[in-house]
Amino acid sequence: MKFCGVDLAAKEKNITGMAIIKKQSIRVWSLHTDGEIIEKIMKEKPDIIAIDAPLTTDVNRYADKYLRKYGALSLKIPAMMALAKRALRIVSQLQRIKIIEVFPTATAKILGFYRKNKIEMLSFFSSFSLPNVKNEHEVDAIIAAYTAYLYWKGETEMIDGVVIPREII
């Protein structure tokens, strides 16, 4: 199984992080354009893609209210709406691949490894073969890909369309 995480930027000029987890190996890229993202996904052929971006334009969805406790922003914010529209545009070009929406900050907080300095969160992945991670977008992409892995294992729950790890009680 191959799991892909995408930390999508709202604008093509900004960095989009992408990660692939296969077995105990992680690879990462910093991409920009929709074309680069789609091309890399098609080349890698992941089984599940986890995108850190809204996959809806519903400004009143429950998930945004629920995930606010983890730092989620509302789709009522213009930049978030732009992000959602870009995500939907990309997803519409990816057929026959399972795609889920994730929120890496929630994953890190629920699993207890969240740090303000995102590079420090890589210590959670010490059992993996880690590449040289260049920026926080690649870190978020790794966490997104890991959330896809947890989803595949059945260790997640869905909050109004957003996949997060099960809460530890």
C-alpha positions as CSV (number, residue, x, y, z in Angstrom):
1,M,0.0,0.0,0.0
2,K,1.1,3.5,-0.8
3,F,-0.2,6.5,1.0
4,C,0.0,10.1,-0.3
5,G,-0.3,13.3,1.8
6,V,-0.8,16.7,0.2
7,D,-0.5,19.9,2.2
8,L,-2.2,22.1,-0.5
9,A,-1.4,25.8,-0.8
10,A,-4.3,28.1,-1.8
11,K,-2.2,29.7,-4.5
12,E,0.1,28.0,-7.0
13,K,2.9,30.5,-6.3
14,N,3.1,29.1,-2.7
15,I,4.6,25.7,-1.7
16,T,2.5,22.6,-1.7
17,G,4.1,19.8,0.3
18,M,3.6,16.2,-0.9
19,A,4.6,13.0,0.8
20,I,4.5,9.3,0.0
21,I,4.6,6.7,2.7
22,K,5.2,3.1,1.6
23,K,6.1,0.5,4.2
24,Q,8.6,2.3,6.5
25,S,9.9,4.7,3.8
26,I,8.9,8.3,3.4
27,R,9.6,10.6,0.4
28,V,8.7,14.3,0.1
29,W,8.4,17.0,-2.5
30,S,7.7,20.7,-2.6
31,L,5.5,21.5,-5.6
32,H,3.7,24.5,-6.9
33,T,1.3,24.1,-9.9
34,D,-1.8,22.0,-10.2
35,G,-0.1,20.3,-13.1
36,E,3.0,19.4,-11.0
37,I,0.8,18.0,-8.2
38,I,-1.4,15.9,-10.6
39,E,1.6,14.7,-12.5
40,K,3.4,13.5,-9.4
41,I,0.3,11.8,-8.0
42,M,-0.3,10.0,-11.4
43,K,3.4,8.9,-11.4
44,E,3.4,7.6,-7.8
45,K,0.0,5.8,-8.1
46,P,-1.0,6.0,-4.4
47,D,-3.8,3.8,-3.0
48,I,-5.1,6.6,-0.8
49,I,-4.6,10.4,-1.1
50,A,-5.1,12.5,2.1
51,I,-5.5,16.2,1.3
52,D,-5.0,19.0,3.9
53,A,-7.7,21.3,2.3
54,P,-11.4,21.5,2.4
55,L,-13.1,19.2,-0.1
56,T,-16.3,21.2,0.0
57,T,-17.4,24.9,-0.4
58,D,-20.1,24.5,2.3
59,V,-19.5,27.5,4.6
60,N,-21.8,26.1,7.3
61,R,-20.3,22.6,7.7
62,Y,-20.1,21.1,11.1
63,A,-16.5,19.9,10.6
64,D,-15.2,23.4,10.7
65,K,-16.9,24.1,14.0
66,Y,-15.8,20.8,15.5
67,L,-12.2,21.1,14.4
68,R,-11.9,24.7,15.6
69,K,-10.6,23.3,18.9
70,Y,-7.6,22.0,16.9
71,G,-7.1,25.3,15.0
72,A,-9.2,24.8,11.9
73,L,-10.2,27.9,10.0
74,S,-13.7,28.6,8.6
75,L,-14.5,28.4,4.9
76,K,-16.0,31.9,5.4
77,I,-12.4,33.2,5.3
78,P,-11.7,34.0,1.6
79,A,-8.3,32.3,1.6
80,M,-9.9,29.1,2.9
81,M,-12.5,29.3,0.2
82,A,-9.8,29.7,-2.5
83,L,-8.0,26.7,-1.0
84,A,-11.2,24.6,-1.2
85,K,-11.9,25.6,-4.8
86,R,-8.3,24.7,-5.8
87,A,-8.6,21.3,-4.0
88,L,-11.9,20.5,-5.7
89,R,-10.3,21.4,-9.1
90,I,-7.4,19.1,-8.5
91,V,-9.5,16.2,-7.1
92,S,-11.8,16.4,-10.2
93,Q,-8.9,15.4,-12.3
94,L,-8.0,12.3,-10.2
95,Q,-10.1,9.3,-11.0
96,R,-10.2,5.9,-9.4
97,I,-8.1,7.0,-6.4
98,K,-9.5,7.1,-2.9
99,I,-9.2,10.7,-1.7
100,I,-9.9,11.9,1.9
101,E,-9.8,15.3,3.6
102,V,-7.5,15.5,6.6
103,F,-6.3,18.1,9.1
104,P,-2.7,17.3,10.1
105,T,-2.7,19.6,13.1
106,A,-5.7,17.6,14.5
107,T,-3.8,14.3,13.8
108,A,-0.7,15.6,15.7
109,K,-2.7,17.0,18.6
110,I,-4.9,13.8,19.0
111,L,-1.9,11.5,18.8
112,G,0.1,13.7,21.2
113,F,3.1,14.8,19.1
114,Y,2.1,18.3,18.1
115,R,4.8,21.0,18.4
116,K,4.7,24.6,17.3
117,N,8.1,24.0,15.5
118,K,6.8,21.5,12.9
119,I,10.2,20.1,12.2
120,E,10.3,18.8,15.8
121,M,7.2,16.7,15.0
122,L,9.4,14.5,12.7
123,S,10.7,12.7,15.8
124,F,7.3,10.9,15.9
125,F,8.3,9.2,12.6
126,S,11.7,7.9,13.9
127,S,10.8,4.3,13.0
128,F,10.5,5.4,9.3
129,S,13.3,6.1,6.8
130,L,13.0,9.9,6.6
131,P,14.2,12.1,3.8
132,N,15.7,15.5,4.2
133,V,12.6,17.5,5.0
134,K,12.9,21.1,3.7
135,N,9.9,22.9,5.1
136,E,6.8,22.8,7.3
137,H,4.6,22.0,4.2
138,E,6.5,18.7,3.7
139,V,6.0,17.9,7.5
140,D,2.2,18.5,7.1
141,A,2.2,16.3,4.0
142,I,3.9,13.5,6.0
143,I,1.3,13.8,8.7
144,A,-1.5,13.8,6.1
145,A,0.0,10.6,4.5
146,Y,0.2,9.0,8.0
147,T,-3.5,9.9,8.6
148,A,-4.3,8.1,5.3
149,Y,-2.4,5.0,6.7
150,L,-4.4,5.2,9.9
151,Y,-7.6,5.5,7.8
152,W,-6.6,2.3,5.9
153,K,-6.0,0.5,9.2
154,G,-9.5,1.6,10.5
155,E,-8.0,3.7,13.3
156,T,-9.8,7.0,12.3
157,E,-13.2,8.6,12.6
158,M,-15.0,10.9,10.2
159,I,-16.2,14.2,11.3
160,D,-18.5,15.6,8.6
161,G,-16.2,14.4,5.8
162,V,-12.9,15.1,7.6
163,V,-10.8,12.1,8.6
164,I,-9.0,12.3,12.0
165,P,-7.5,9.7,14.3
166,R,-9.9,8.3,16.9
167,E,-9.8,10.4,20.1
168,I,-7.8,8.7,22.8
169,I,-9.8,8.7,26.0
